[in-house]
Amino acid sequence: MLWISEWPRSLVYPDFLHPVLLASGVRRTFSMLFTPVRADVAARDIRKKKTEHISDAAQRARIGQMEDAAQSAENTDVLQQETDLTTGHGILRAVGLVSVSAPTPDELERAVASIEQAAIQASCETRRLWGQQAQAFAAAALRCAERSSAVDA
C-alpha cells in the first residue's frame, strides 16, 4: 500500500495522475479521499501559518537572509486559502492511496517500484505504509463501500 504523501506543488493538468492510474502491467487500486475541514479549524490553521510566516520572515530579516521562492509561494498559497475561505469556499484535505498486488513477492516489488516511478512522473511523492496496510486498505475500501451503498439506496 502506498500513500501519496506529497501532491504537486505547481499547477498541473487535470490528467496529472495519468502515469499512476494507467501504468501498464501493474494491478492496482487507487483511492482518493476528500475530507472537508470545518471553517473554524481551517481559519485557525491559516492564522497559525500566517503567524509562522511572519515570525520566520522577521527572523530571516534579523540575520540578513532573503526569502526564497518556495517560502514566497507558500505564503501566497496561505493568503489564497484565506481569501477562498473568506469568500465562502471550503477547504478539503486530500488523501491518495494506491494498493498494489501481484502473485509473487518479486513481482510485487517490481510493481511497487513501477508505481513509485510513475508517481514521480506525476509530480507526486509516495510512501510505503509498512505495517499499516490493513488500516489503509480498510479506510479506502470502507469509504468506497459507504459511497456505493448510499448511491444504491
DSSP file (Angstrom, degrees, kcal/mol; ACC not computed):
  #  RESIDUE AA STRUCTURE BP1 BP2  ACC     N-H-->O    O-->H-N    N-H-->O    O-->H-N    TCO  KAPPA ALPHA  PHI   PSI    X-CA   Y-CA   Z-CA
    1    1 A M              0   0    0      0, 0.0   128,-2.5     0, 0.0     2,-0.4   0.000 360.0 360.0 360.0 130.9    0.0    0.0    0.0
    2    2 A L  E     -AB  98 128A   0     96,-3.1    96,-2.8   126,-0.2     2,-0.5  -0.917 360.0-153.3-114.9 141.5    1.4    3.4   -1.0
    3    3 A W  E     -AB  97 127A   0    124,-2.8   124,-2.1    -2,-0.4     2,-1.2  -0.942  20.4-129.1-110.4 132.2    0.3    6.7    0.4
    4    4 A I  E     +AB  96 126A   0     92,-2.8    92,-0.5    -2,-0.5   122,-0.3  -0.713  34.1 173.9 -81.2 102.6    0.6    9.8   -1.7
    5    5 A S  E     +     0   0A   0    120,-1.6     2,-0.4    -2,-1.2   121,-0.2   0.718  63.0  35.7 -87.7 -23.3    2.4   12.0    0.8
    6    6 A E  E     - B   0 125A   0    119,-1.7   119,-2.1    -3,-0.1    -1,-0.2  -0.992  68.0-160.3-135.1 127.8    3.2   15.0   -1.4
    7    7 A W        -     0   0    0     -2,-0.4   117,-0.1   117,-0.2   116,-0.1  -0.557  47.9 -66.5 -95.9 166.5    1.0   16.3   -4.2
    8    8 A P        -     0   0    0      0, 0.0    -1,-0.2     0, 0.0     4,-0.1  -0.229  37.8-155.3 -55.6 140.6    2.2   18.6   -7.0
    9    9 A R  S    S+     0   0    0    114,-0.2     2,-0.3     2,-0.1   115,-0.0   0.377  74.5  52.6 -99.2   2.6    3.4   22.0   -5.7
   10   10 A S  S    S-     0   0    0    113,-0.1     2,-0.1     1,-0.0     0, 0.0  -0.827 104.6 -72.2-129.0 170.0    2.8   23.7   -9.1
   11   11 A L        -     0   0    0     -2,-0.3     2,-0.3     1,-0.0    -2,-0.1  -0.411  56.5-176.9 -64.1 136.2   -0.1   24.0  -11.4
   12   12 A V        -     0   0    0     -2,-0.1   110,-0.0    -4,-0.1    -1,-0.0  -0.877  29.7 -98.0-131.2 163.3   -0.7   20.7  -13.3
   13   13 A Y    >   -     0   0    0     -2,-0.3     3,-1.7     1,-0.1    -1,-0.0  -0.425  41.2-107.0 -75.4 158.1   -3.1   19.5  -15.9
   14   14 A P  T 3  S+     0   0    0      0, 0.0     3,-0.4     0, 0.0    -1,-0.1   0.766 119.4  56.3 -58.3 -24.6   -6.2   17.6  -14.8
   15   15 A D  T >   +     0   0    0      1,-0.2     3,-2.1     2,-0.1    -2,-0.1   0.064  67.2 123.2 -95.3  26.6   -4.7   14.3  -16.1
   16   16 A F  T <  S+     0   0    0     -3,-1.7    -1,-0.2     1,-0.3     4,-0.2   0.766  70.3  57.6 -61.4 -25.2   -1.5   14.6  -14.0
   17   17 A L  T >> S+     0   0    0     -3,-0.4     4,-2.7     1,-0.2     3,-0.7   0.405  73.9 108.4 -84.4   3.7   -2.2   11.2  -12.3
   18   18 A H  H <> S+     0   0    0     -3,-2.1     4,-2.3     1,-0.2    -1,-0.2   0.875  74.6  52.2 -48.8 -47.9   -2.2    9.5  -15.7
   19   19 A P  H 34 S+     0   0    0      0, 0.0     4,-0.3     0, 0.0    -1,-0.2   0.877 114.6  43.1 -60.5 -35.5    1.2    7.7  -15.1
   20   20 A V  H X4 S+     0   0    0     -3,-0.7     3,-0.6    98,-0.3    -2,-0.2   0.918 118.3  42.8 -74.5 -44.1    0.0    6.3  -11.8
   21   21 A L  H 3< S+     0   0    0     -4,-2.7    -3,-0.2     1,-0.2    -1,-0.2   0.799 123.5  34.2 -75.7 -29.0   -3.5    5.3  -12.9
   22   22 A L  T 3< S+     0   0    0     -4,-2.3    -1,-0.2    -5,-0.3     2,-0.2   0.111  73.0 144.5-118.5  22.1   -2.6    3.8  -16.3
   23   23 A A    X   -     0   0    0     -3,-0.6     3,-0.9    -4,-0.3     2,-0.1  -0.455  52.4-121.8 -60.7 126.2    0.9    2.2  -15.6
   24   24 A S  T 3  S+     0   0    0      1,-0.2    -1,-0.1    -2,-0.2     3,-0.1  -0.411  85.0  18.8 -77.2 147.4    0.8   -0.9  -17.8
   25   25 A G  T 3  S+     0   0    0      1,-0.2     2,-0.5    -2,-0.1    -1,-0.2   0.588  96.2 111.3  76.9  12.2    1.4   -4.3  -16.3
   26   26 A V    <   -     0   0    0     -3,-0.9     2,-0.7    88,-0.0    -1,-0.2  -0.974  57.8-146.8-123.4 127.7    0.6   -3.4  -12.8
   27   27 A R  E     +C  101   0A   0     74,-0.7    74,-2.6    -2,-0.5     2,-0.3  -0.826  42.0 145.6 -90.9 116.4   -2.5   -4.5  -10.9
   28   28 A R  E     -C  100   0A   0     -2,-0.7     2,-0.4    72,-0.2    72,-0.2  -0.976  41.9-142.9-149.4 160.1   -3.5   -1.7   -8.5
   29   29 A T  E     -C   99   0A   0     70,-2.4    70,-3.0    -2,-0.3     2,-0.5  -0.995  17.3-156.5-124.5 133.3   -6.4    0.1   -6.9
   30   30 A F  E     -C   98   0A   0     -2,-0.4     2,-0.4    68,-0.2    68,-0.2  -0.936  10.1-176.0-113.3 129.8   -6.4    3.9   -6.5
   31   31 A S  E     -C   97   0A   0     66,-2.9    66,-2.9    -2,-0.5     2,-0.5  -0.987   6.1-169.7-124.8 134.0   -8.5    5.6   -3.8
   32   32 A M  E     -C   96   0A   0     -2,-0.4     2,-0.4    64,-0.2    64,-0.2  -0.982   8.3-169.0-124.7 120.3   -8.7    9.3   -3.3
   33   33 A L  E     -C   95   0A   0     62,-3.0    62,-2.4    -2,-0.5     2,-0.5  -0.913   5.0-161.9-113.6 132.6  -10.5   10.5   -0.2
   34   34 A F  E     -C   94   0A   0     -2,-0.4    60,-0.2    60,-0.2    -2,-0.0  -0.952   4.2-169.7-114.1 130.8  -11.5   14.1    0.4
   35   35 A T  E     -C   93   0A   0     58,-2.6    58,-2.7    -2,-0.5     2,-0.1  -0.976  20.1-131.9-120.3 120.6  -12.3   15.3    3.9
   36   36 A P  E     -C   92   0A   0      0, 0.0     2,-0.5     0, 0.0    56,-0.2  -0.458  17.7-137.7 -70.2 142.9  -13.9   18.7    4.4
   37   37 A V  E     -C   91   0A   0     54,-2.8    54,-0.6    -2,-0.1     5,-0.0  -0.876  24.3-110.4-102.1 129.5  -12.3   20.9    7.1
   38   38 A R     >  -     0   0    0     -2,-0.5     4,-2.7     1,-0.1     5,-0.2  -0.267  27.2-120.6 -56.1 144.4  -14.6   22.8    9.4
   39   39 A A  H  > S+     0   0    0      1,-0.2     4,-2.6     2,-0.2     5,-0.2   0.874 111.4  50.1 -58.7 -41.4  -14.4   26.6    8.7
   40   40 A D  H  > S+     0   0    0      2,-0.2     4,-2.0     1,-0.2    -1,-0.2   0.887 112.8  46.8 -67.6 -36.6  -13.3   27.5   12.2
   41   41 A V  H  > S+     0   0    0      2,-0.2     4,-2.5     1,-0.2    -2,-0.2   0.916 113.1  49.2 -68.4 -43.2  -10.5   24.8   12.1
   42   42 A A  H  X S+     0   0    0     -4,-2.7     4,-2.4     2,-0.2    -2,-0.2   0.913 111.0  49.8 -62.2 -43.2   -9.4   26.0    8.7
   43   43 A A  H  X S+     0   0    0     -4,-2.6     4,-2.5    -5,-0.2    -1,-0.2   0.905 110.9  49.6 -62.8 -41.5   -9.3   29.6    9.8
   44   44 A R  H  X S+     0   0    0     -4,-2.0     4,-2.3     2,-0.2    -2,-0.2   0.914 111.1  49.4 -63.7 -42.8   -7.3   28.7   12.9
   45   45 A D  H  X S+     0   0    0     -4,-2.5     4,-2.5     2,-0.2    -2,-0.2   0.905 111.5  49.2 -62.5 -41.8   -4.8   26.7   10.7
   46   46 A I  H  X S+     0   0    0     -4,-2.4     4,-2.7     2,-0.2    -2,-0.2   0.921 110.5  50.0 -65.2 -43.8   -4.5   29.7    8.3
   47   47 A R  H  X S+     0   0    0     -4,-2.5     4,-2.6     1,-0.2    -1,-0.2   0.911 111.1  50.2 -59.7 -41.5   -3.9   32.1   11.1
   48   48 A K  H  X S+     0   0    0     -4,-2.3     4,-2.5     2,-0.2    -2,-0.2   0.929 111.5  47.4 -62.7 -45.6   -1.2   29.8   12.5
   49   49 A K  H  X S+     0   0    0     -4,-2.5     4,-2.4     2,-0.2    -2,-0.2   0.895 112.2  50.0 -64.1 -40.2    0.5   29.5    9.1
   50   50 A K  H  X S+     0   0    0     -4,-2.7     4,-2.5     2,-0.2    -1,-0.2   0.923 111.3  48.9 -63.6 -43.4    0.4   33.3    8.6
   51   51 A T  H  X S+     0   0    0     -4,-2.6     4,-2.6     1,-0.2     5,-0.2   0.916 111.3  49.8 -61.7 -43.7    1.9   33.9   12.1
   52   52 A E  H  X S+     0   0    0     -4,-2.5     4,-2.6     1,-0.2    -1,-0.2   0.906 110.9  49.8 -61.6 -41.4    4.6   31.4   11.4
   53   53 A H  H  X S+     0   0    0     -4,-2.4     4,-2.6     2,-0.2    -2,-0.2   0.922 111.5  48.3 -64.5 -43.3    5.4   33.1    8.1
   54   54 A I  H  X S+     0   0    0     -4,-2.5     4,-2.3     2,-0.2    -2,-0.2   0.922 114.2  45.3 -64.1 -44.3    5.6   36.5    9.7
   55   55 A S  H  X S+     0   0    0     -4,-2.6     4,-2.3     2,-0.2    -1,-0.2   0.893 113.6  49.9 -68.0 -37.9    7.9   35.3   12.5
   56   56 A D  H  X S+     0   0    0     -4,-2.6     4,-2.7    -5,-0.2    -2,-0.2   0.911 110.8  50.0 -64.0 -41.5   10.1   33.4   10.1
   57   57 A A  H  X S+     0   0    0     -4,-2.6     4,-2.5     2,-0.2    -2,-0.2   0.898 110.6  49.7 -63.5 -40.5   10.3   36.5    7.8
   58   58 A A  H  X S+     0   0    0     -4,-2.3     4,-2.2     2,-0.2    -1,-0.2   0.913 111.6  48.8 -64.2 -41.9   11.3   38.6   10.9
   59   59 A Q  H  X S+     0   0    0     -4,-2.3     4,-1.7     2,-0.2    -2,-0.2   0.919 111.7  48.8 -63.3 -44.2   14.0   36.1   11.9
   60   60 A R  H  X>S+     0   0    0     -4,-2.7     5,-3.3     1,-0.2     4,-0.5   0.907 111.6  49.6 -62.2 -41.6   15.3   36.0    8.3
   61   61 A A  H ><5S+     0   0    0     -4,-2.5     3,-0.7     3,-0.2    -1,-0.2   0.888 107.5  55.3 -64.0 -38.8   15.5   39.8    8.2
   62   62 A R  H 3<5S+     0   0    0     -4,-2.2    -1,-0.2     1,-0.2    -2,-0.2   0.863 114.9  37.9 -62.7 -36.9   17.3   39.9   11.6
   63   63 A I  H 3<5S-     0   0    0     -4,-1.7    -1,-0.2    -5,-0.1    -2,-0.2   0.379 117.2-110.6 -98.5   5.1   20.0   37.6   10.3
   64   64 A G  T <<5 +     0   0    0     -3,-0.7     2,-0.3    -4,-0.5    -3,-0.2   0.766  67.1 145.1  77.9  26.5   20.1   39.2    6.8
   65   65 A Q      < -     0   0    0     -5,-3.3    -1,-0.3    -6,-0.2     2,-0.2  -0.770  42.6-130.7-100.1 143.7   18.7   36.2    4.9
   66   66 A M        -     0   0    0     -2,-0.3     2,-0.3     1,-0.1    -1,-0.0  -0.558  23.8-106.7 -89.9 154.5   16.4   36.6    1.9
   67   67 A E        -     0   0    0     -2,-0.2     2,-0.1     4,-0.0    -1,-0.1  -0.651  37.9-140.2 -77.3 134.0   13.1   34.9    1.4
   68   68 A D     >  -     0   0    0     -2,-0.3     4,-2.2     1,-0.1     5,-0.2  -0.397  24.9-100.3 -91.4 174.3   13.3   32.2   -1.3
   69   69 A A  H  > S+     0   0    0      1,-0.2     4,-2.6     2,-0.2     5,-0.2   0.853 120.0  54.6 -63.0 -37.2   10.8   31.3   -4.0
   70   70 A A  H  > S+     0   0    0      2,-0.2     4,-2.2     1,-0.2    -1,-0.2   0.914 109.9  46.4 -65.1 -42.5    9.4   28.3   -2.0
   71   71 A Q  H  > S+     0   0    0      2,-0.2     4,-2.2     1,-0.2    -2,-0.2   0.904 113.5  49.0 -66.1 -40.9    8.7   30.4    1.1
   72   72 A S  H  X S+     0   0    0     -4,-2.2     4,-2.3     2,-0.2    -2,-0.2   0.913 111.9  48.6 -64.2 -42.9    7.1   33.1   -1.0
   73   73 A A  H  X S+     0   0    0     -4,-2.6     4,-2.3     2,-0.2    -2,-0.2   0.884 110.1  52.2 -65.2 -38.5    4.9   30.6   -2.9
   74   74 A E  H  X S+     0   0    0     -4,-2.2     4,-2.2     2,-0.2    -1,-0.2   0.917 110.4  47.7 -63.9 -42.9    3.8   29.0    0.4
   75   75 A N  H  X S+     0   0    0     -4,-2.2     4,-2.4     2,-0.2    -2,-0.2   0.908 110.9  51.2 -64.4 -41.1    2.8   32.4    1.8
   76   76 A T  H  X S+     0   0    0     -4,-2.3     4,-2.2     1,-0.2    -1,-0.2   0.899 109.6  50.9 -61.3 -40.6    0.9   33.2   -1.4
   77   77 A D  H  X S+     0   0    0     -4,-2.3     4,-2.5     2,-0.2    -2,-0.2   0.908 109.5  49.7 -63.3 -43.0   -0.9   29.9   -1.1
   78   78 A V  H  X S+     0   0    0     -4,-2.2     4,-2.2     1,-0.2    -2,-0.2   0.917 111.4  48.9 -63.0 -43.1   -1.9   30.6    2.5
   79   79 A L  H  X S+     0   0    0     -4,-2.4     4,-2.2     2,-0.2    -1,-0.2   0.876 110.9  50.8 -64.7 -36.9   -3.2   34.0    1.5
   80   80 A Q  H  X S+     0   0    0     -4,-2.2     4,-2.8     2,-0.2    -2,-0.2   0.903 109.3  50.6 -66.8 -40.7   -5.2   32.5   -1.3
   81   81 A Q  H  X S+     0   0    0     -4,-2.5     4,-2.7     2,-0.2    -2,-0.2   0.902 109.8  50.7 -62.0 -40.2   -6.7   29.9    1.0
   82   82 A E  H  X S+     0   0    0     -4,-2.2     4,-2.5     2,-0.2    -2,-0.2   0.919 111.2  47.9 -63.6 -42.9   -7.7   32.7    3.4
   83   83 A T  H  X S+     0   0    0     -4,-2.2     4,-1.9     2,-0.2    -2,-0.2   0.931 112.6  48.9 -62.2 -45.8   -9.3   34.6    0.5
   84   84 A D  H  <>S+     0   0    0     -4,-2.8     5,-2.7     1,-0.2    -2,-0.2   0.912 112.8  47.4 -60.4 -43.5  -11.1   31.4   -0.6
   85   85 A L  H ><5S+     0   0    0     -4,-2.7     3,-1.3     1,-0.2    -1,-0.2   0.899 110.7  51.8 -65.4 -40.8  -12.3   30.7    2.9
   86   86 A T  H 3<5S+     0   0    0     -4,-2.5    -1,-0.2     1,-0.3    -2,-0.2   0.841 107.2  53.1 -65.3 -33.6  -13.5   34.3    3.4
   87   87 A T  T 3<5S-     0   0    0     -4,-1.9    -1,-0.3    -5,-0.2    -2,-0.2   0.376 128.3 -94.9 -86.2   6.0  -15.5   34.2    0.2
   88   88 A G  T < 5S+     0   0    0     -3,-1.3     2,-0.3     1,-0.3    -3,-0.2   0.464  79.3 135.3 102.0   1.3  -17.3   31.0    1.3
   89   89 A H      < -     0   0    0     -5,-2.7    -1,-0.3    -6,-0.2     2,-0.1  -0.630  47.1-132.3 -83.4 142.7  -15.3   28.3   -0.3
   90   90 A G        -     0   0    0     -2,-0.3     2,-0.4   -48,-0.0   -52,-0.1  -0.382  11.0-123.5 -87.1 169.1  -14.4   25.3    1.9
   91   91 A I  E     - C   0  37A   0    -54,-0.6   -54,-2.8    -2,-0.1     2,-0.4  -0.952  22.9-162.3-115.3 134.5  -11.1   23.6    2.3
   92   92 A L  E     - C   0  36A   0     -2,-0.4     2,-0.5   -56,-0.2   -58,-0.0  -0.918  11.8-144.6-116.1 140.6  -10.6   19.9    1.6
   93   93 A R  E     - C   0  35A   0    -58,-2.7   -58,-2.6    -2,-0.4     2,-0.4  -0.907  22.1-151.2 -99.6 131.4   -7.9   17.6    2.8
   94   94 A A  E     - C   0  34A   0     -2,-0.5     2,-0.4   -60,-0.2   -60,-0.2  -0.856  13.3-172.9-108.0 137.8   -7.0   15.0    0.1
   95   95 A V  E     - C   0  33A   0    -62,-2.4   -62,-3.0    -2,-0.4     2,-0.5  -0.998   5.4-164.5-127.5 127.8   -5.6   11.5    0.8
   96   96 A G  E     -AC   4  32A   0    -92,-0.5   -92,-2.8    -2,-0.4     2,-0.4  -0.954   7.2-176.7-114.0 130.9   -4.4    9.3   -2.1
   97   97 A L  E     -AC   3  31A   0    -66,-2.9   -66,-2.9    -2,-0.5     2,-0.5  -0.986   8.5-165.7-127.7 135.5   -3.9    5.6   -1.5
   98   98 A V  E     -AC   2  30A   0    -96,-2.8   -96,-3.1    -2,-0.4     2,-0.6  -0.977   4.5-162.6-123.3 118.2   -2.6    3.1   -4.1
   99   99 A S  E     - C   0  29A   0    -70,-3.0   -70,-2.4    -2,-0.5     2,-0.4  -0.894  11.1-167.0-101.0 121.3   -2.9   -0.6   -3.3
  100  100 A V  E     - C   0  28A   0     -2,-0.6     2,-0.3   -72,-0.2   -72,-0.2  -0.888   5.9-176.5-111.5 137.3   -0.6   -2.7   -5.5
  101  101 A S  E     + C   0  27A   0    -74,-2.6   -74,-0.7    -2,-0.4     3,-0.0  -0.964   8.1 165.4-134.2 153.3   -1.0   -6.5   -5.8
  102  102 A A        -     0   0    0     -2,-0.3     6,-0.1   -76,-0.1   -76,-0.0  -0.974  43.6-112.7-158.6 158.2    1.0   -9.2   -7.6
  103  103 A P  S    S+     0   0    0      0, 0.0    -1,-0.1     0, 0.0     3,-0.0   0.785  97.8  32.0 -70.6 -27.5    1.2  -13.0   -7.5
  104  104 A T  S  > S-     0   0    0      1,-0.1     4,-2.4    -3,-0.0     5,-0.2  -0.902  80.8-116.4-129.0 158.1    4.8  -13.2   -6.1
  105  105 A P  H  > S+     0   0    0      0, 0.0     4,-2.3     0, 0.0     5,-0.1   0.876 115.9  51.5 -59.1 -37.8    6.9  -11.1   -3.7
  106  106 A D  H  > S+     0   0    0      2,-0.2     4,-2.0     1,-0.2     5,-0.1   0.922 111.4  46.0 -66.3 -43.3    9.4  -10.3   -6.5
  107  107 A E  H  > S+     0   0    0      1,-0.2     4,-2.5     2,-0.2    -1,-0.2   0.870 111.0  54.2 -66.0 -36.1    6.7   -9.2   -8.9
  108  108 A L  H  X S+     0   0    0     -4,-2.4     4,-2.8     2,-0.2     5,-0.2   0.923 107.2  50.3 -62.8 -44.1    5.1   -7.2   -6.1
  109  109 A E  H  X S+     0   0    0     -4,-2.3     4,-2.2     1,-0.2    -2,-0.2   0.910 112.3  47.1 -61.1 -42.6    8.4   -5.4   -5.5
  110  110 A R  H  X S+     0   0    0     -4,-2.0     4,-2.1     2,-0.2    -1,-0.2   0.903 112.6  49.6 -65.2 -41.0    8.7   -4.6   -9.2
  111  111 A A  H  X S+     0   0    0     -4,-2.5     4,-2.2     2,-0.2    -2,-0.2   0.912 111.3  48.2 -65.8 -42.4    5.1   -3.4   -9.4
  112  112 A V  H  X S+     0   0    0     -4,-2.8     4,-2.7     1,-0.2    -1,-0.2   0.920 111.2  50.6 -64.0 -43.1    5.5   -1.1   -6.4
  113  113 A A  H  X S+     0   0    0     -4,-2.2     4,-2.2    -5,-0.2    -1,-0.2   0.881 109.1  52.5 -60.9 -37.7    8.7    0.3   -7.9
  114  114 A S  H  X S+     0   0    0     -4,-2.1     4,-2.3     2,-0.2    -2,-0.2   0.911 111.1  45.6 -64.3 -43.0    6.9    0.9  -11.1
  115  115 A I  H  X S+     0   0    0     -4,-2.2     4,-2.4     2,-0.2    -2,-0.2   0.885 110.7  53.4 -68.8 -38.3    4.1    2.9   -9.3
  116  116 A E  H  X S+     0   0    0     -4,-2.7     4,-1.6     2,-0.2    -2,-0.2   0.914 111.2  46.5 -61.9 -41.0    6.7    4.8   -7.3
  117  117 A Q  H  X S+     0   0    0     -4,-2.2     4,-1.8     1,-0.2    -2,-0.2   0.900 110.8  52.2 -66.5 -40.5    8.4    5.8  -10.5
  118  118 A A  H  X S+     0   0    0     -4,-2.3     4,-1.4     1,-0.2   -98,-0.3   0.874 106.2  54.8 -63.0 -36.9    5.0    6.7  -12.1
  119  119 A A  H  <>S+     0   0    0     -4,-2.4     5,-3.1     1,-0.2    -1,-0.2   0.883 105.0  52.8 -64.4 -38.2    4.2    8.9   -9.1
  120  120 A I  H ><5S+     0   0    0     -4,-1.6     3,-1.7     1,-0.2    -1,-0.2   0.913 107.4  51.7 -62.3 -41.6    7.5   10.8   -9.6
  121  121 A Q  H 3<5S+     0   0    0     -4,-1.8    -1,-0.2     1,-0.3    -2,-0.2   0.806 107.9  53.1 -63.1 -28.8    6.4   11.4  -13.2
  122  122 A A  T 3<5S-     0   0    0     -4,-1.4    -1,-0.3    -5,-0.1    -2,-0.2   0.295 120.1-111.8 -88.5   9.4    3.1   12.7  -11.9
  123  123 A S  T < 5S+     0   0    0     -3,-1.7     2,-0.3     1,-0.3    -3,-0.2   0.799  79.5 123.0  63.7  31.0    5.0   15.2   -9.6
  124  124 A C      < -     0   0    0     -5,-3.1     2,-0.4    -6,-0.1    -1,-0.3  -0.806  54.7-140.1-117.1 160.5    3.9   13.3   -6.5
  125  125 A E  E     -B    6   0A   0   -119,-2.1  -119,-1.7    -2,-0.3  -120,-1.6  -0.977  18.7-161.2-119.9 136.2    5.8   11.6   -3.7
  126  126 A T  E     -B    4   0A   0     -2,-0.4     2,-0.4  -122,-0.3  -122,-0.2  -0.819   6.3-160.5-116.0 156.9    4.7    8.3   -2.3
  127  127 A R  E     -B    3   0A   0   -124,-2.1  -124,-2.8    -2,-0.3     2,-0.3  -0.998  23.3-121.8-132.8 138.1    5.5    6.5    1.0
  128  128 A R  E     -B    2   0A   0     -2,-0.4     2,-1.3  -126,-0.2  -126,-0.2  -0.607  19.6-135.0 -76.5 137.5    5.1    2.8    1.6
  129  129 A L    >   -     0   0    0   -128,-2.5     3,-1.3    -2,-0.3     4,-0.4  -0.675  24.8-165.2 -94.8  81.2    2.8    2.0    4.5
  130  130 A W  T 3  S-     0   0    0     -2,-1.3    -2,-0.0     1,-0.3     0, 0.0  -0.532  75.2  -4.3 -69.1 122.5    4.8   -0.6    6.3
  131  131 A G  T 3  S+     0   0    0     -2,-0.4    -1,-0.3     1,-0.1     4,-0.1   0.513 120.9  83.0  74.1   4.3    2.6   -2.4    8.8
  132  132 A Q    <>  +     0   0    0     -3,-1.3     4,-2.4  -131,-0.1     5,-0.2   0.202  51.2 108.5-121.0  13.2   -0.3   -0.1    8.1
  133  133 A Q  H  > S+     0   0    0     -4,-0.4     4,-3.0     1,-0.2     5,-0.2   0.896  77.6  52.0 -60.8 -42.0   -1.7   -1.8    5.0
  134  134 A A  H  > S+     0   0    0      1,-0.2     4,-2.6     2,-0.2    -1,-0.2   0.927 111.8  45.1 -63.6 -45.4   -4.8   -3.2    6.7
  135  135 A Q  H  > S+     0   0    0      2,-0.2     4,-2.6     1,-0.2    -1,-0.2   0.923 116.2  46.1 -64.8 -43.4   -5.8    0.2    8.2
  136  136 A A  H  X S+     0   0    0     -4,-2.4     4,-2.5     2,-0.2     5,-0.2   0.917 113.6  48.7 -66.0 -42.5   -5.2    2.0    4.9
  137  137 A F  H  X S+     0   0    0     -4,-3.0     4,-3.3    -5,-0.2     5,-0.3   0.927 113.0  47.9 -62.1 -44.3   -7.0   -0.7    2.9
  138  138 A A  H  X S+     0   0    0     -4,-2.6     4,-2.8    -5,-0.2     5,-0.4   0.913 111.0  51.1 -63.3 -42.2  -10.0   -0.6    5.3
  139  139 A A  H  X S+     0   0    0     -4,-2.6     4,-1.4    -5,-0.2    -1,-0.2   0.930 117.3  39.0 -61.1 -45.3  -10.1    3.2    5.1
  140  140 A A  H  X S+     0   0    0     -4,-2.5     4,-1.9     2,-0.2    -2,-0.2   0.940 120.9  43.1 -70.8 -47.2  -10.1    3.2    1.3
  141  141 A A  H  X S+     0   0    0     -4,-3.3     4,-2.5    -5,-0.2    -3,-0.2   0.909 114.7  48.1 -69.2 -42.8  -12.4    0.2    0.8
  142  142 A L  H  X S+     0   0    0     -4,-2.8     4,-2.6    -5,-0.3    -1,-0.2   0.889 110.9  50.9 -67.9 -37.4  -14.9    1.0    3.5
  143  143 A R  H  X S+     0   0    0     -4,-1.4     4,-2.1    -5,-0.4    -1,-0.2   0.908 111.9  47.9 -64.8 -39.9  -15.3    4.6    2.3
  144  144 A C  H  X S+     0   0    0     -4,-1.9     4,-2.3     2,-0.2    -2,-0.2   0.905 112.1  49.7 -65.4 -40.1  -15.9    3.3   -1.2
  145  145 A A  H  X S+     0   0    0     -4,-2.5     4,-2.3     2,-0.2     5,-0.2   0.880 108.7  52.9 -66.3 -37.9  -18.4    0.8    0.1
  146  146 A E  H  X S+     0   0    0     -4,-2.6     4,-1.9     1,-0.2    -1,-0.2   0.924 111.0  47.1 -61.8 -43.7  -20.2    3.6    2.1
  147  147 A R  H  X S+     0   0    0     -4,-2.1     4,-2.0     1,-0.2    -2,-0.2   0.922 112.7  47.8 -65.7 -43.2  -20.5    5.7   -1.1
  148  148 A S  H  X S+     0   0    0     -4,-2.3     4,-2.2     1,-0.2    -1,-0.2   0.876 112.3  49.0 -68.6 -35.5  -21.7    2.9   -3.3
  149  149 A S  H  X S+     0   0    0     -4,-2.3     4,-1.5     2,-0.2    -1,-0.2   0.852 110.7  51.3 -71.3 -32.0  -24.3    1.8   -0.7
  150  150 A A  H  < S+     0   0    0     -4,-1.9    -2,-0.2    -5,-0.2    -1,-0.2   0.873 111.5  47.6 -68.9 -35.7  -25.5    5.4   -0.3
  151  151 A V  H  < S+     0   0    0     -4,-2.0    -2,-0.2     1,-0.2    -1,-0.2   0.888 111.3  50.9 -70.4 -38.9  -25.8    5.6   -4.1
  152  152 A D  H  <        0   0    0     -4,-2.2    -1,-0.2     1,-0.2    -2,-0.2   0.805 360.0 360.0 -68.2 -28.8  -27.7    2.3   -4.3
  153  153 A A     <        0   0    0     -4,-1.5    -1,-0.2    -5,-0.1    -2,-0.2   0.477 360.0 360.0 -72.8 360.0  -30.2    3.4   -1.6
